Amino acid sequence: MNPPRDVIVLGSGIVGLCSALYLQRDGHRVTLIDRLPPGEGTSYGNAGLIQVDAVLPIATPGIIRQVPRMLTDPEGPLVIRWRYLPRLAPWLLRFVAASRPGRVESISAALAALLARAHESYRPLLAAADAEHLFSPTGELFVYRDPAAYEAAKPDHDYRRRFGITLEDLGPAEMRQLEPALGPDVRHGVFSPDCLRVADPLTLSQRLADAVARGGGTILRETVTGIERGPDGPAAVVTDRGRHDVDRLVIAMGAFSKRWTAKLGVRVPLDTERGYHLMLPRPGIELRTPLLVGDHRFGIVPMTHGVRLAGTAELASLDAPPNYRRSRMLGRLAQRIVPDLELDGAEEWMGYRPSTPDSLPVIGPAPGCERAFLAYGHGHLGLTLAAVTGKLLADLVAGRDSGIDPSPYRADRF
């Protein structure tokens, strides 16, 4: 094992926090730097689910036929802004290439290797952060109003089963035993029992940050303005508050990572999948089970402070203004599933999912920079894969065999 180092982690979202904690467990001295307080970026607005069934990538065979709909259907689960299309074209070409059947199989195997360790990787971190109570084994329930949508989803569910995922087909009565709030038009369901619910994603991040601080880590609220390079990689991080010498550097800045990776001479096709949610502080119902609406591909999830509707996404630039119609749309669609849901006081939100064309994160050393490591590009699975990413990253920094083949996540795979 390599000796303890001074490690700067750029990014205090859920991936950066879990990485920092695992590095601390190896004795490294960690400094976290972010312009926002811990967990208040994209990690704030996720759906609060540990989705160990998510072995299917976004790009699957036939995805190219769906692109026209992405450009024209305002209620689609994934849309593309027309004006961003020219800039997105290189990413889309790689996206389509990743949808080849053989490539989908290898991507799913790489996702499954991480997902299989998602639960166990969180356990020591939750214990250190006194955050076990935020996780509960509720499972998640895929629901369908439209029989055609249910039939269309069967191949995807069968595909998940082939990778060892437990799924149970439920009829109307069985679904309502799990979730009495479902409306009468919901006709089909598929229950995934091994998924976990996180009651409050922000509190989880804050508890993890407190654990970093108790472990001797330093958390700086500063804006990164530059990375100075030396002969073998990064030499210093420059912020609006000063200059920080680098021994080892981890870039875990989510959708904002691409710029800083490029400063190290590494080009990764990372783009922005903007996610929206609608938070309902007074939902008017007691929801028991997280619901995944298969007809429109978004979640209805109970949380500590209400019910969150999350999952819609659009491909657009980091600087494009939010389109909160995407959030408000979720309210209308959710009431078709849970008719008694109240929308009064709804709070709109948008965040930036860091998405790669092949749905795999970037985890590992920066090519050509032996002192820099990368941990980003998790798309919809940042919360799910944060802890296992931190563990794998710490193993790579230590030169230790993690039991996971790291090659599918390397930055130069593109």
Solvent accessible surface area in square Angstrom, and as a share of the most:
residue,aa,sasa,rsa
1,M,149,0.67
2,N,64,0.33
3,P,76,0.48
4,P,70,0.44
5,R,65,0.24
6,D,70,0.36
7,V,2,0.01
8,I,10,0.05
9,V,0,0.00
10,L,0,0.00
11,G,4,0.03
12,S,2,0.01
13,G,22,0.22
14,I,8,0.04
15,V,17,0.10
16,G,0,0.00
17,L,0,0.00
18,C,0,0.00
19,S,0,0.00
20,A,0,0.00
21,L,10,0.05
22,Y,13,0.05
23,L,0,0.00
24,Q,29,0.13
25,R,144,0.53
26,D,26,0.13
27,G,41,0.39
28,H,7,0.03
29,R,135,0.49
30,V,4,0.03
31,T,32,0.18
32,L,0,0.00
33,I,0,0.00
34,D,32,0.17
35,R,117,0.43
36,L,50,0.25
37,P,35,0.22
38,P,25,0.16
39,G,1,0.01
40,E,77,0.34
41,G,30,0.29
42,T,50,0.29
43,S,13,0.08
44,Y,71,0.27
45,G,3,0.03
46,N,36,0.18
47,A,27,0.21
48,G,0,0.00
49,L,9,0.05
50,I,0,0.00
51,Q,34,0.15
52,V,18,0.11
53,D,4,0.02
54,A,22,0.17
55,V,1,0.00
56,L,33,0.17
57,P,6,0.04
58,I,78,0.40
59,A,1,0.01
60,T,29,0.17
61,P,76,0.47
62,G,19,0.18
63,I,8,0.04
64,I,95,0.48
65,R,191,0.70
66,Q,76,0.34
67,V,22,0.13
68,P,81,0.51
69,R,152,0.55
70,M,15,0.07
71,L,27,0.14
72,T,94,0.55
73,D,34,0.18
74,P,102,0.64
75,E,56,0.25
76,G,3,0.03
77,P,39,0.24
78,L,28,0.14
79,V,15,0.08
80,I,5,0.03
81,R,50,0.18
82,W,158,0.56
83,R,218,0.79
84,Y,17,0.06
85,L,48,0.24
86,P,101,0.63
87,R,159,0.58
88,L,0,0.00
89,A,41,0.32
90,P,74,0.47
91,W,16,0.06
92,L,17,0.08
93,L,131,0.65
94,R,101,0.37
95,F,5,0.02
96,V,44,0.25
97,A,42,0.32
98,A,6,0.05
99,S,10,0.06
100,R,137,0.50
101,P,92,0.58
102,G,56,0.54
103,R,73,0.26
104,V,6,0.03
105,E,64,0.29
106,S,54,0.35
107,I,0,0.00
108,S,0,0.00
109,A,53,0.41
110,A,6,0.05
111,L,2,0.01
112,A,22,0.17
113,A,33,0.26
114,L,0,0.00
115,L,6,0.03
116,A,78,0.60
117,R,73,0.26
118,A,0,0.00
119,H,46,0.20
120,E,92,0.41
121,S,2,0.01
122,Y,3,0.01
123,R,151,0.55
124,P,40,0.25
125,L,1,0.01
126,L,11,0.05
127,A,62,0.48
128,A,54,0.42
129,A,2,0.02
130,D,93,0.48
131,A,0,0.00
132,E,88,0.40
133,H,118,0.53
134,L,9,0.05
135,F,28,0.12
136,S,29,0.19
137,P,113,0.71
138,T,34,0.20
139,G,0,0.00
140,E,0,0.00
141,L,0,0.00
142,F,24,0.10
143,V,0,0.00
144,Y,5,0.02
145,R,73,0.27
146,D,66,0.34
147,P,55,0.34
148,A,68,0.53
149,A,24,0.19
150,Y,22,0.09
151,E,93,0.42
152,A,76,0.59
153,A,19,0.15
154,K,80,0.34
155,P,85,0.54
156,D,47,0.24
157,H,5,0.02
158,D,79,0.41
159,Y,32,0.12
160,R,34,0.12
161,R,78,0.29
162,R,148,0.54
163,F,52,0.22
164,G,64,0.62
165,I,31,0.16
166,T,67,0.39
167,L,15,0.07
168,E,76,0.34
169,D,83,0.43
170,L,27,0.14
171,G,27,0.26
172,P,72,0.45
173,A,76,0.59
174,E,85,0.38
175,M,0,0.00
176,R,61,0.22
177,Q,140,0.62
178,L,52,0.26
179,E,0,0.00
180,P,73,0.46
181,A,25,0.20
182,L,10,0.05
183,G,2,0.02
184,P,119,0.75
185,D,66,0.34
186,V,1,0.01
187,R,124,0.45
188,H,51,0.23
189,G,0,0.00
190,V,1,0.00
191,F,24,0.10
192,S,1,0.01
193,P,39,0.25
194,D,72,0.38
195,C,0,0.00
196,L,29,0.15
197,R,43,0.16
198,V,0,0.00
199,A,16,0.12
200,D,17,0.09
201,P,5,0.03
202,L,39,0.20
203,T,36,0.21
204,L,0,0.00
205,S,1,0.01
206,Q,76,0.34
207,R,76,0.28
208,L,0,0.00
209,A,6,0.05
210,D,73,0.38
211,A,8,0.07
212,V,0,0.00
213,A,53,0.41
214,R,155,0.57
215,G,53,0.51
216,G,66,0.64
217,G,11,0.11
218,T,63,0.37
219,I,60,0.31
220,L,44,0.22
221,R,149,0.54
222,E,17,0.07
223,T,56,0.33
224,V,12,0.07
225,T,71,0.41
226,G,16,0.15
227,I,18,0.09
228,E,70,0.31
229,R,124,0.45
230,G,21,0.21
231,P,147,0.93
232,D,55,0.29
233,G,0,0.00
234,P,0,0.00
235,A,33,0.26
236,A,0,0.00
237,V,0,0.00
238,V,41,0.23
239,T,8,0.05
240,D,87,0.45
241,R,177,0.65
242,G,33,0.31
243,R,134,0.49
244,H,44,0.20
245,D,103,0.53
246,V,13,0.08
247,D,42,0.22
248,R,38,0.14
249,L,0,0.00
250,V,0,0.00
251,I,0,0.00
252,A,7,0.05
253,M,42,0.19
254,G,22,0.21
255,A,8,0.06
256,F,74,0.31
257,S,0,0.00
258,K,92,0.39
259,R,145,0.53
260,W,9,0.03
261,T,1,0.00
262,A,25,0.19
263,K,94,0.40
264,L,3,0.02
265,G,55,0.52
266,V,10,0.06
267,R,190,0.69
268,V,5,0.03
269,P,16,0.10
270,L,4,0.02
271,D,17,0.09
272,T,7,0.04
273,E,12,0.05
274,R,0,0.00
275,G,3,0.03
276,Y,2,0.01
277,H,4,0.02
278,L,6,0.03
279,M,15,0.07
280,L,0,0.00
281,P,44,0.28
282,R,147,0.54
283,P,17,0.11
284,G,62,0.59
285,I,29,0.15
286,E,159,0.71
287,L,17,0.08
288,R,147,0.53
289,T,6,0.03
290,P,0,0.00
291,L,0,0.00
292,L,26,0.13
293,V,1,0.00
294,G,18,0.17
295,D,36,0.19
296,H,44,0.20
297,R,155,0.57
298,F,4,0.02
299,G,2,0.02
300,I,0,0.00
301,V,0,0.00
302,P,14,0.09
303,M,18,0.08
304,T,84,0.49
305,H,125,0.56
306,G,12,0.12
307,V,3,0.02
308,R,13,0.05
309,L,0,0.00
310,A,6,0.04
311,G,17,0.16
312,T,2,0.01
313,A,2,0.01
314,E,2,0.01
315,L,3,0.02
316,A,1,0.00
317,S,9,0.06
318,L,65,0.32
319,D,120,0.62
320,A,19,0.14
321,P,94,0.59
322,P,62,0.39
323,N,36,0.18
324,Y,74,0.28
325,R,166,0.61
326,R,6,0.02
327,S,0,0.00
328,R,114,0.42
329,M,7,0.03
330,L,1,0.00
331,G,0,0.00
332,R,125,0.46
333,L,2,0.01
334,A,0,0.00
335,Q,67,0.30
336,R,100,0.37
337,I,1,0.01
338,V,0,0.00
339,P,69,0.44
340,D,104,0.54
341,L,3,0.01
342,E,86,0.38
343,L,53,0.26
344,D,96,0.50
345,G,39,0.37
346,A,39,0.30
347,E,89,0.40
348,E,69,0.31
349,W,46,0.16
350,M,23,0.10
351,G,3,0.02
352,Y,48,0.18
353,R,31,0.11
354,P,15,0.09
355,S,7,0.05
356,T,5,0.03
357,P,1,0.01
358,D,5,0.02
359,S,25,0.16
360,L,1,0.01
361,P,1,0.00
362,V,1,0.00
363,I,2,0.01
364,G,3,0.03
365,P,70,0.44
366,A,2,0.02
367,P,52,0.33
368,G,78,0.75
369,C,2,0.01
370,E,123,0.55
371,R,33,0.12
372,A,0,0.00
373,F,15,0.06
374,L,1,0.00
375,A,1,0.00
376,Y,2,0.01
377,G,1,0.01
378,H,9,0.04
379,G,16,0.15
380,H,81,0.36
381,L,16,0.08
382,G,17,0.16
383,L,11,0.05
384,T,2,0.01
385,L,1,0.00
386,A,0,0.00
387,A,0,0.00
388,V,2,0.01
389,T,0,0.00
390,G,0,0.00
391,K,79,0.33
392,L,1,0.01
393,L,0,0.00
394,A,1,0.01
395,D,3,0.02
396,L,45,0.22
397,V,7,0.04
398,A,2,0.01
399,G,66,0.64
400,R,90,0.33
401,D,129,0.67
402,S,27,0.17
403,G,54,0.52
404,I,13,0.06
405,D,90,0.47
406,P,52,0.32
407,S,47,0.30
408,P,38,0.24
409,Y,1,0.00
410,R,113,0.41
411,A,3,0.03
412,D,89,0.46
413,R,37,0.13
414,F,78,0.32
